[in-house]
Amino acid sequence: MSAAIPPVIPSAIPSASDQSGIAAQIQACAHDAGIAQRLAQSGHTSGPAYLKPQKILGHKLVLRNATVADASYIVALRTDEQKSRFISSTSAEVRPQEQWLEKYASDDKQIYFIIENMEGENIGTVRLYDQQADSFCWGSWIIQAGAASSSSIESALMVYHYALALGFQNAHFEVRKANESVWKFHERFGAKKTGETANDLHYSIAASDIISSLNRYAKFLPRGIQIQF
Ligand SMILES: CC(C)(COP(=O)(O)OP(=O)(O)OC[C@H]1O[C@@H](n2cnc3c(N)ncnc32)[C@H](O)[C@@H]1OP(=O)(O)O)[C@@H](O)C(=O)NCCC(=O)NCCS
């Protein structure tokens, strides 16, 4: 018989007494999804790590793990003239994207989600990558024209909710200086500028500010998330 797996309590999850139950909601969702056991099984006995779920169900959106079959969708989205202005450039060829997604399938250092609406239609992408200790980085965030206007807030809240359920304490990311609506979006969420280069602004946001935003914007994600592995 195999030895019992020691429970890992993700340290980022604040006590249930703060911020009107949001922290408790995150804790319950992590418990229901067996996050602690899954982290232990993948060798992460202390601290957070990326786990790839099949799906995360939100209020009006679903995040689902990207597969090779999503290559042409991702290429079309990332080469859209309007949407690609402030993201790194992508080949218009589908094959390199398929190869990237083939490698991604066995890469435990990132999670690439296709954002879907409840009708199962793709509406965008978002990615978690570049873990630095208990801080996660997110980006590759694109929502196609015509999606419901709540999609940006809900997808951001879902990413934050999931990352806290994994045990992260902080997030970090970069935004192009010229991408003003996006850095303003992050600043409204409580992100703090930590530095800049000629073209980019660097931000981080602490778990306490993430929890405040999950609380402030709770109407966009009223029942939190449900994680399906
Ligand atoms: C990044 C991206 C996904 C953000 O989505 P978006 O729809 O542009 O986000 P917005 O900031 O316009 O927010 C959408 C709506 O929510 C509203 N909103 C945003 N933040 C809000 C907040 N904190 N409180 C209340 N409403 C808010 C906006 O006012 C807007 O409402 P409207 O449609 O009625 O005007 C999208 O701009 C995109 O795909 N950009 C191209 C790729 C890119 O640059 N990605 C970022 C790389 S760092």
The ligand as a Tripos MOL2 file, in Angstrom:
@<TRIPOS>MOLECULE
LIG
   48    50     1     0     0
SMALL
NO_CHARGES

@<TRIPOS>ATOM
      1 C1         -6.7310   42.9500  -22.8390 C.3       1 LIG1
      2 C2         -8.2020   42.7550  -23.2050 C.3       1 LIG1
      3 C3         -8.5550   41.2850  -23.0870 C.3       1 LIG1
      4 C4         -9.0500   43.5420  -22.1920 C.3       1 LIG1
      5 O1        -10.3870   43.4370  -22.5920 O.3       1 LIG1
      6 P1        -11.2750   44.7390  -22.8980 P.3       1 LIG1
      7 O2        -12.6270   44.2800  -23.2780 O.co2     1 LIG1
      8 O3        -10.5210   45.6460  -23.8110 O.co2     1 LIG1
      9 O4        -11.3160   45.3950  -21.4440 O.3       1 LIG1
     10 P2        -11.9090   46.8160  -21.0770 P.3       1 LIG1
     11 O5        -10.9250   47.4470  -20.1680 O.co2     1 LIG1
     12 O6        -12.3380   47.5870  -22.3000 O.co2     1 LIG1
     13 O7        -13.1890   46.3800  -20.2600 O.3       1 LIG1
     14 C5        -14.3660   45.8930  -20.8940 C.3       1 LIG1
     15 C6        -15.5630   46.5430  -20.2450 C.3       1 LIG1
     16 O8        -15.5070   46.3410  -18.8430 O.3       1 LIG1
     17 C7        -15.5180   47.6170  -18.2080 C.3       1 LIG1
     18 N1        -14.5860   47.5740  -17.0910 N.ar      1 LIG1
     19 C8        -13.2790   47.2620  -17.1600 C.ar      1 LIG1
     20 N2        -12.7460   47.3100  -15.9350 N.ar      1 LIG1
     21 C9        -13.7460   47.6610  -15.1130 C.ar      1 LIG1
     22 C10       -13.8240   47.8740  -13.7310 C.ar      1 LIG1
     23 N3        -12.7650   47.7210  -12.9570 N.pl3     1 LIG1
     24 N4        -15.0010   48.2110  -13.2070 N.ar      1 LIG1
     25 C11       -16.0880   48.3520  -13.9640 C.ar      1 LIG1
     26 N5        -16.0830   48.1590  -15.2880 N.ar      1 LIG1
     27 C12       -14.9210   47.8300  -15.8470 C.ar      1 LIG1
     28 C13       -15.0320   48.6000  -19.2290 C.3       1 LIG1
     29 O9        -15.5160   49.9020  -18.9680 O.3       1 LIG1
     30 C14       -15.6240   48.0400  -20.4750 C.3       1 LIG1
     31 O10       -16.9860   48.3650  -20.5540 O.3       1 LIG1
     32 P3        -17.6410   48.8380  -21.9510 P.3       1 LIG1
     33 O11       -17.4790   47.6660  -22.8820 O.co2     1 LIG1
     34 O12       -19.0490   49.1210  -21.5700 O.co2     1 LIG1
     35 O13       -16.8460   50.0200  -22.3600 O.co2     1 LIG1
     36 C15        -8.4930   43.2840  -24.6430 C.3       1 LIG1
     37 O14        -8.3060   44.6790  -24.6760 O.3       1 LIG1
     38 C16        -7.6280   42.6790  -25.7110 C.2       1 LIG1
     39 O15        -7.9090   41.6070  -26.2210 O.2       1 LIG1
     40 N6         -6.5590   43.4230  -26.0870 N.am      1 LIG1
     41 C17        -5.6410   42.9910  -27.1410 C.3       1 LIG1
     42 C18        -4.5230   42.1370  -26.5980 C.3       1 LIG1
     43 C19        -3.7600   42.8320  -25.4940 C.2       1 LIG1
     44 O16        -3.3070   43.9590  -25.6420 O.2       1 LIG1
     45 N7         -3.6290   42.1150  -24.3820 N.am      1 LIG1
     46 C20        -2.9430   42.6080  -23.1960 C.3       1 LIG1
     47 C21        -1.5090   42.2880  -23.2630 C.3       1 LIG1
     48 S1         -0.7180   42.8090  -21.7770 S.3       1 LIG1
@<TRIPOS>BOND
     1     1     2 1
     2     2     3 1
     3     2     4 1
     4     2    36 1
     5     4     5 1
     6     5     6 1
     7     6     7 2
     8     6     8 1
     9     6     9 1
    10     9    10 1
    11    10    11 2
    12    10    12 1
    13    10    13 1
    14    13    14 1
    15    14    15 1
    16    15    16 1
    17    15    30 1
    18    16    17 1
    19    17    18 1
    20    17    28 1
    21    18    19 ar
    22    18    27 ar
    23    19    20 ar
    24    20    21 ar
    25    21    22 ar
    26    21    27 ar
    27    22    23 1
    28    22    24 ar
    29    24    25 ar
    30    25    26 ar
    31    26    27 ar
    32    28    29 1
    33    28    30 1
    34    30    31 1
    35    31    32 1
    36    32    33 2
    37    32    34 1
    38    32    35 1
    39    36    37 1
    40    36    38 1
    41    38    39 2
    42    38    40 1
    43    40    41 1
    44    41    42 1
    45    42    43 1
    46    43    44 2
    47    43    45 1
    48    45    46 1
    49    46    47 1
    50    47    48 1
@<TRIPOS>SUBSTRUCTURE
     1 LIG1         1 GROUP 0 **** ****
